[in-house]
Structure formats: structure tokens, C-alpha cells
Amino acid sequence: MPTIKELISICDYFGITIEQFFAENVKYPDLIQQAIDGMNSLSEADLSLVLQQIKRLSKD
């Protein structure tokens, strides 16, 4: 069993968070990470628009 320090190192190596490491229900982790990376540079207004689109597309 790895220590917390080792787990953090593993996650850092793969460019993921500890939460992402343990996530079992994520279908497309690479695409989600790319989306997160892209949204980091957006303004608050643009992020709100992205969130509105996500909510619209997620409706069943």
C-alpha cells in the first residue's frame, strides 16, 4: 500500500488529482481534464456560459 506521499507523486506523474485517481464513474477522464485546463483561463462570464451549456446538454 503506497503512502500518501507516494500517492501524491503518482498522481503528479500522471497529471491528475487524488480525487480523479479514485473516481470510478468518470467515463472520459482525459477529455474532462482537457476541458478543465481550457476553462482555467476563461473569465467568470465565459465560465457561466460554459456551465449553462453543460446544464442544457445534460438534461434528459
N, CA, C and O of each residue as an XYZ file, in Angstrom:
240
protein
N       0.849     -1.183      0.000
C       0.000      0.000      0.000
C       0.889      1.238      0.000
O       1.749      1.379      0.870
N       0.693      2.142     -0.970
C       1.539      3.340     -1.020
C       1.177      4.330      0.086
O       0.038      4.384      0.549
N       2.168      5.102      0.490
C       1.922      6.166      1.458
C       1.224      7.321      0.743
O       1.141      7.343     -0.485
N       0.728      8.267      1.515
C       0.088      9.446      0.928
C       1.085     10.190      0.033
O       0.734     10.643     -1.056
N       2.316     10.311      0.500
C       3.345     10.999     -0.289
C       3.566     10.289     -1.623
O       3.683     10.940     -2.661
N       3.622      8.971     -1.598
C       3.794      8.201     -2.829
C       2.581      8.349     -3.745
O       2.726      8.460     -4.962
N       1.390      8.351     -3.157
C       0.165      8.521     -3.941
C       0.145      9.884     -4.632
O      -0.223      9.992     -5.802
N       0.541     10.909     -3.906
C       0.608     12.252     -4.495
C       1.616     12.273     -5.635
O       1.368     12.885     -6.674
N       2.741     11.613     -5.447
C       3.762     11.545     -6.507
C       3.232     10.827     -7.743
O       3.492     11.254     -8.868
N       2.503      9.754     -7.544
C       1.910      9.012     -8.665
C       0.930      9.905     -9.420
O       0.958      9.975    -10.649
N       0.070     10.580     -8.676
C      -0.917     11.467     -9.306
C      -0.227     12.602    -10.056
O      -0.622     12.944    -11.171
N       0.804     13.187     -9.444
C       1.550     14.256    -10.110
C       2.176     13.758    -11.404
O       2.166     14.463    -12.413
N       2.713     12.559    -11.378
C       3.343     11.985    -12.566
C       2.349     11.884    -13.721
O       2.682     12.185    -14.867
N       1.125     11.456    -13.404
C       0.105     11.284    -14.437
C      -0.700     12.560    -14.699
O      -1.558     12.581    -15.582
N      -0.428     13.618    -13.939
C      -1.121     14.885    -14.149
C      -2.576     14.856    -13.732
O      -3.420     15.493    -14.362
N      -2.875     14.114    -12.667
C      -4.249     14.022    -12.173
C      -4.283     14.361    -10.693
O      -3.256     14.353    -10.014
N      -5.474     14.657    -10.206
C      -5.648     14.908     -8.781
C      -5.923     13.588     -8.070
O      -6.226     12.575     -8.701
N      -5.813     13.621     -6.757
C      -6.124     12.416     -5.977
C      -7.595     12.054     -6.164
O      -7.946     10.877     -6.240
N      -8.452     13.070     -6.237
C      -9.880     12.824     -6.464
C     -10.104     12.101     -7.787
O     -10.900     11.165     -7.862
N      -9.401     12.536     -8.825
C      -9.527     11.881    -10.129
C      -8.999     10.449    -10.078
O      -9.543      9.563    -10.737
N      -7.958     10.222     -9.313
C      -7.375      8.887     -9.180
C      -8.406      7.899     -8.637
O      -8.478      6.755     -9.086
N      -9.202      8.352     -7.665
C     -10.166      7.463     -7.026
C     -11.550      7.478     -7.674
O     -12.411      6.684     -7.297
N     -11.774      8.358     -8.630
C     -13.081      8.444     -9.286
C     -13.340      7.181    -10.101
O     -12.539      6.803    -10.956
N     -14.458      6.544     -9.826
C     -14.799      5.299    -10.513
C     -15.815      5.498    -11.625
O     -15.911      4.669    -12.530
N     -16.572      6.579    -11.571
C     -17.673      6.753    -12.514
C     -17.379      7.763    -13.620
O     -18.300      8.206    -14.307
N     -16.121      8.133    -13.803
C     -15.761      9.099    -14.836
C     -15.529      8.352    -16.142
O     -14.663      7.482    -16.225
N     -16.313      8.701    -17.164
C     -16.239      7.982    -18.438
C     -15.030      8.389    -19.275
O     -14.382      7.539    -19.884
N     -14.728      9.674    -19.307
C     -13.684     10.187    -20.200
C     -12.739     11.113    -19.427
O     -12.768     12.325    -19.639
N     -11.914     10.576    -18.550
C     -11.089     11.430    -17.689
C     -10.146     12.357    -18.455
O      -9.931     13.493    -18.032
N      -9.585     11.900    -19.565
C      -8.664     12.753    -20.327
C      -9.390     13.952    -20.924
O      -8.882     15.073    -20.882
N     -10.569     13.720    -21.478
C     -11.341     14.825    -22.057
C     -11.793     15.808    -20.983
O     -11.785     17.020    -21.198
N     -12.183     15.284    -19.841
C     -12.616     16.154    -18.749
C     -11.458     17.016    -18.277
O     -11.633     18.208    -18.023
N     -10.276     16.424    -18.158
C      -9.108     17.195    -17.732
C      -8.767     18.272    -18.753
O      -8.407     19.388    -18.378
N      -8.874     17.951    -20.035
C      -8.613     18.950    -21.076
C      -9.608     20.107    -20.977
O      -9.242     21.268    -21.156
N     -10.862     19.779    -20.692
C     -11.883     20.822    -20.539
C     -11.564     21.707    -19.334
O     -11.669     22.931    -19.414
N     -11.180     21.093    -18.233
C     -10.820     21.855    -17.033
C      -9.630     22.757    -17.316
O      -9.634     23.933    -16.954
N      -8.615     22.205    -17.963
C      -7.432     23.003    -18.293
C      -7.808     24.193    -19.170
O      -7.305     25.299    -18.966
N      -8.678     23.975    -20.134
C      -9.103     25.052    -21.018
C      -9.925     26.108    -20.310
O      -9.844     27.287    -20.652
N     -10.712     25.703    -19.332
C     -11.572     26.645    -18.629
C     -10.813     27.489    -17.616
O     -11.310     28.533    -17.193
N      -9.623     27.061    -17.220
C      -8.845     27.817    -16.236
C      -8.523     29.230    -16.692
O      -8.320     30.109    -15.854
N      -8.470     29.469    -17.978
C      -8.109     30.799    -18.478
C      -9.324     31.650    -18.849
O      -9.167     32.786    -19.299
N     -10.520     31.119    -18.668
C     -11.728     31.852    -19.049
C     -12.132     32.864    -17.981
O     -11.802     32.718    -16.805
N     -12.843     33.876    -18.414
C     -13.392     34.858    -17.477
C     -14.590     34.244    -16.752
O     -15.094     33.190    -17.138
N     -15.026     34.914    -15.710
C     -16.190     34.435    -14.962
C     -17.426     34.393    -15.858
O     -18.229     33.463    -15.776
N     -17.572     35.392    -16.703
C     -18.726     35.440    -17.609
C     -18.697     34.265    -18.581
O     -19.722     33.629    -18.825
N     -17.517     33.977    -19.135
C     -17.401     32.859    -20.069
C     -17.625     31.519    -19.369
O     -18.237     30.613    -19.934
N     -17.128     31.397    -18.138
C     -17.366     30.162    -17.382
C     -18.856     29.957    -17.132
O     -19.349     28.830    -17.184
N     -19.569     31.040    -16.861
C     -21.019     30.941    -16.665
C     -21.706     30.442    -17.928
O     -22.631     29.633    -17.857
N     -21.258     30.923    -19.086
C     -21.823     30.456    -20.355
C     -21.533     28.976    -20.580
O     -22.404     28.229    -21.027
N     -20.311     28.556    -20.270
C     -19.950     27.140    -20.412
C     -20.831     26.293    -19.502
O     -21.332     25.247    -19.915
N     -21.018     26.737    -18.276
C     -21.851     25.994    -17.334
C     -23.293     25.902    -17.819
O     -23.926     24.855    -17.677
N     -23.816     26.973    -18.385
C     -25.173     26.938    -18.937
C     -25.276     25.897    -20.047
O     -26.260     25.161    -20.119
N     -24.279     25.832    -20.898
C     -24.284     24.851    -21.990
C     -24.211     23.428    -21.446
O     -24.902     22.535    -21.936
N     -23.375     23.220    -20.436
C     -23.270     21.887    -19.832
C     -24.616     21.467    -19.256
O     -25.055     20.333    -19.451
N     -25.264     22.380    -18.549
C     -26.569     22.063    -17.964
C     -27.596     21.757    -19.049
O     -28.397     20.834    -18.906
N     -27.572     22.531    -20.134
C     -28.516     22.308    -21.236
C     -28.276     20.953    -21.887
O     -29.226     20.225    -22.176
N     -27.022     20.613    -22.116
C     -26.691     19.346    -22.770
C     -26.921     18.139    -21.862
O     -27.122     17.026    -22.347
N     -26.894     18.356    -20.545
C     -27.044     17.254    -19.594
C     -28.493     16.895    -19.310
O     -28.761     15.862    -18.695
N     -29.433     17.728    -19.746
C     -30.847     17.439    -19.498
C     -31.263     16.193    -20.256
O     -30.898     15.997    -21.415
N     -32.021     15.369    -19.590
C     -32.520     14.123    -20.223
C     -33.830     14.342    -20.906
O     -34.388     13.409    -21.484
